[in-house]
Amino acid sequence: MIPVVVIACLAVLAILIVGVVSFARDGDPRFRHKVMQWRIAAQAVAIVLVLIAVSVAST
């Protein structure tokens, strides 16, 4: 379960980097907005996976 959590966190980091680079380069506003939406969704998945991992580990 832990590798899945690590992969999810790395995905969030990658999406965040893409968003920050897009903001720095003054890219398309719609693309920047979409990337930030992807980041929020990826963070939600990562948080759920962390909670599941903690729950499984505590039993």
GUPARO-396712 format. One record per residue: residue number from 0; x, y, z of N, C-alpha, C, O in turn. Coordinates in Angstrom, 1 decimal. Layout:
<sites>
[site NUM,[X,Y,Z],[X,Y,Z],[X,Y,Z],[X,Y,Z]] ...
</sites>
This chain:
<sites>
[site 0,[0.8,-1.2,0.0],[0.0,0.0,0.0],[0.9,1.3,0.0],[0.5,2.3,-0.6]] [site 1,[2.0,1.2,0.7],[2.8,2.4,0.8],[3.4,2.9,-0.6],[3.4,4.1,-0.8]] [site 2,[3.8,2.0,-1.5],[4.3,2.4,-2.8],[3.2,3.2,-3.5],[3.5,4.1,-4.3]] [site 3,[1.9,2.8,-3.4],[0.8,3.5,-4.0],[0.7,4.9,-3.5],[0.5,5.8,-4.3]] [site 4,[0.9,5.1,-2.2],[0.9,6.4,-1.6],[2.0,7.3,-2.1],[1.8,8.4,-2.4]] [site 5,[3.2,6.7,-2.2],[4.4,7.4,-2.8],[4.1,7.8,-4.2],[4.4,9.0,-4.6]] [site 6,[3.6,6.9,-5.0],[3.3,7.3,-6.4],[2.2,8.4,-6.5],[2.4,9.3,-7.3]] [site 7,[1.2,8.3,-5.6],[0.2,9.4,-5.6],[0.8,10.7,-5.3],[0.5,11.8,-5.8]] [site 8,[1.7,10.7,-4.3],[2.3,12.0,-3.8],[3.2,12.5,-4.9],[3.3,13.7,-5.1]] [site 9,[4.0,11.6,-5.6],[4.8,12.1,-6.7],[4.0,12.6,-7.9],[4.4,13.6,-8.6]] [site 10,[2.8,12.0,-8.1],[1.9,12.6,-9.1],[1.5,14.0,-8.8],[1.4,14.8,-9.7]] [site 11,[1.1,14.2,-7.5],[0.7,15.5,-7.1],[1.9,16.5,-7.3],[1.7,17.6,-7.8]] [site 12,[3.1,16.1,-6.9],[4.2,17.0,-7.1],[4.5,17.3,-8.6],[4.7,18.4,-8.9]] [site 13,[4.4,16.3,-9.5],[4.5,16.5,-10.9],[3.5,17.5,-11.4],[3.8,18.4,-12.2]] [site 14,[2.3,17.3,-11.1],[1.2,18.2,-11.5],[1.4,19.6,-11.0],[1.2,20.6,-11.7]] [site 15,[1.9,19.7,-9.8],[2.1,21.0,-9.2],[3.3,21.7,-9.9],[3.2,22.9,-10.2]] [site 16,[4.3,21.0,-10.3],[5.4,21.6,-11.0],[5.0,22.0,-12.4],[5.4,23.1,-12.8]] [site 17,[4.2,21.2,-13.1],[3.6,21.7,-14.4],[2.8,22.9,-14.2],[2.9,23.8,-15.1]] [site 18,[2.0,23.0,-13.2],[1.2,24.2,-13.0],[2.1,25.5,-12.7],[1.8,26.5,-13.2]] [site 19,[3.1,25.3,-11.8],[4.0,26.4,-11.5],[4.7,26.9,-12.7],[4.9,28.1,-12.9]] [site 20,[5.2,26.0,-13.5],[6.0,26.3,-14.7],[5.0,27.0,-15.7],[5.4,28.0,-16.3]] [site 21,[3.8,26.6,-15.8],[2.8,27.2,-16.7],[2.5,28.7,-16.2],[2.4,29.6,-17.0]] [site 22,[2.4,28.8,-14.9],[2.2,30.2,-14.3],[3.4,31.1,-14.6],[3.3,32.2,-15.0]] [site 23,[4.6,30.5,-14.5],[5.9,31.3,-14.7],[6.0,31.7,-16.1],[6.5,32.8,-16.4]] [site 24,[5.6,30.9,-17.0],[5.7,31.2,-18.5],[4.6,31.9,-19.0],[4.5,32.2,-20.2]] [site 25,[3.6,32.3,-18.1],[2.4,33.0,-18.5],[1.7,32.3,-19.7],[1.4,32.8,-20.7]] [site 26,[1.4,31.0,-19.4],[0.8,30.1,-20.4],[-0.7,30.4,-20.5],[-1.2,31.4,-19.9]] [site 27,[-1.4,29.6,-21.2],[-2.8,29.7,-21.4],[-3.6,29.6,-20.1],[-3.4,28.6,-19.3]] [site 28,[-4.4,30.6,-19.8],[-5.1,30.6,-18.5],[-6.0,29.4,-18.3],[-6.2,28.9,-17.2]] [site 29,[-6.6,28.9,-19.4],[-7.5,27.7,-19.2],[-6.7,26.5,-18.9],[-7.2,25.7,-18.1]] [site 30,[-5.5,26.4,-19.5],[-4.7,25.2,-19.2],[-4.2,25.3,-17.7],[-4.2,24.3,-17.0]] [site 31,[-3.8,26.5,-17.3],[-3.4,26.7,-15.9],[-4.5,26.3,-14.9],[-4.2,25.6,-13.9]] [site 32,[-5.7,26.7,-15.2],[-6.8,26.4,-14.4],[-7.1,24.9,-14.4],[-7.3,24.3,-13.3]] [site 33,[-7.0,24.2,-15.5],[-7.2,22.8,-15.6],[-6.1,22.0,-14.8],[-6.5,21.1,-14.1]] [site 34,[-4.9,22.5,-14.9],[-3.8,21.8,-14.2],[-4.1,21.9,-12.7],[-3.9,21.0,-11.9]] [site 35,[-4.5,23.1,-12.2],[-4.8,23.2,-10.8],[-6.0,22.4,-10.3],[-6.0,21.9,-9.2]] [site 36,[-7.0,22.2,-11.2],[-8.1,21.2,-10.9],[-7.5,19.8,-10.8],[-7.9,19.0,-10.0]] [site 37,[-6.6,19.4,-11.7],[-6.0,18.1,-11.7],[-5.3,17.9,-10.4],[-5.3,16.9,-9.7]] [site 38,[-4.6,19.0,-9.9],[-3.8,18.9,-8.7],[-4.7,18.7,-7.5],[-4.4,17.8,-6.7]] [site 39,[-5.8,19.4,-7.5],[-6.8,19.2,-6.4],[-7.3,17.7,-6.4],[-7.4,17.1,-5.3]] [site 40,[-7.7,17.2,-7.5],[-8.2,15.9,-7.6],[-7.1,14.9,-7.2],[-7.4,13.9,-6.5]] [site 41,[-5.9,15.1,-7.6],[-4.8,14.2,-7.3],[-4.5,14.2,-5.8],[-4.2,13.2,-5.2]] [site 42,[-4.6,15.4,-5.2],[-4.4,15.6,-3.7],[-5.4,14.8,-3.0],[-5.2,14.2,-2.0]] [site 43,[-6.7,14.9,-3.5],[-7.8,14.2,-2.8],[-7.5,12.7,-2.8],[-7.7,12.0,-1.8]] [site 44,[-7.1,12.2,-4.0],[-6.8,10.7,-4.1],[-5.6,10.4,-3.1],[-5.7,9.4,-2.4]] [site 45,[-4.6,11.2,-3.1],[-3.4,10.9,-2.2],[-3.8,10.9,-0.8],[-3.4,10.1,0.0]] [site 46,[-4.7,11.9,-0.4],[-5.1,11.9,1.0],[-5.9,10.7,1.4],[-5.7,10.1,2.5]] [site 47,[-6.8,10.3,0.5],[-7.6,9.1,0.8],[-6.7,7.9,0.9],[-6.9,7.0,1.8]] [site 48,[-5.7,7.8,0.0],[-4.8,6.6,0.1],[-3.9,6.6,1.4],[-3.7,5.6,2.0]] [site 49,[-3.5,7.8,1.8],[-2.8,7.9,3.1],[-3.7,7.5,4.2],[-3.2,6.7,5.1]] [site 50,[-4.9,7.9,4.2],[-5.8,7.5,5.3],[-6.1,6.0,5.3],[-6.1,5.4,6.4]] [site 51,[-6.2,5.4,4.1],[-6.4,4.0,4.1],[-5.1,3.3,4.6],[-5.2,2.3,5.3]] [site 52,[-4.0,3.8,4.1],[-2.7,3.1,4.6],[-2.5,3.2,6.1],[-2.1,2.2,6.7]] [site 53,[-2.9,4.4,6.7],[-2.8,4.5,8.1],[-3.8,3.6,8.8],[-3.4,3.0,9.8]] [site 54,[-5.0,3.5,8.3],[-6.0,2.6,8.9],[-5.6,1.1,8.8],[-5.7,0.4,9.8]] [site 55,[-5.0,0.7,7.7],[-4.6,-0.7,7.5],[-3.4,-0.9,8.5],[-3.3,-2.0,9.1]] [site 56,[-2.5,0.0,8.5],[-1.3,-0.2,9.4],[-1.6,-0.2,10.9],[-0.9,-0.9,11.6]] [site 57,[-2.7,0.4,11.3],[-3.0,0.5,12.7],[-3.8,-0.7,13.1],[-4.0,-0.9,14.3]] [site 58,[-4.2,-1.6,12.2],[-5.0,-2.8,12.6],[-4.1,-4.0,12.7],[-4.6,-5.1,13.0]] 
</sites>
